[in-house]
Amino acid sequence: MKNIILLIVIFCISSAIAGQEETQIPKVKDETGTLLVMVQGFKNTDGQLLVALYNNAGEFLDKDPFEGSTTLISANQELVKFENIPYGDYAIVVLHDINKDGKLDKNILGIPIEGYGFSNNAMDKYGPPSWMQASFVFADRAEAKVIDLQYGIPE
């Protein structure tokens, strides 16, 4: 008799479990946020500020950026806002393009004569920093990065 009751209880429990609807975990949409880039240390307000946002180590400095911005300079510091940026790894490159030609101008010795900078304020004495030096993880609804411009050879 005990075995029959036990079988009935097991049958009822398994029927109840089988009758439950399967709950599905809703898919989380890709998370995005706003990235604010504060560039400071302009020597003058001539020209424009170019900001390039890269999201790929293989394309860093060699290809077109993931996002870009051009802003006229009106003060010693400028704020650039990138909205709806997917969470992930990024690196930022900035240029004080004094003559508005879209490239970093250098003197006859190859030393930059326009201001430049990178995220993490990464610098290398003999060329641009690597992706590892300049990259950061973006994973907030809003995040700010401050980049100090350099002119000439980094100190």
Secondary structure, 3 states (H helix, E strand, C coil): CHHHHHHHHHHHHHHHHHHCCCCCCCCCCCCEEEEEEEEECCCCCCCEEEEEEECCCCCCCCCCCCEEEEEECCCCEEEEEEEEEECEEEEEEEEEECCCCCCCCECCCCCECCEEEEHHHCCECCECCCHHHHCEEECCCEEEEEEECECCCCC
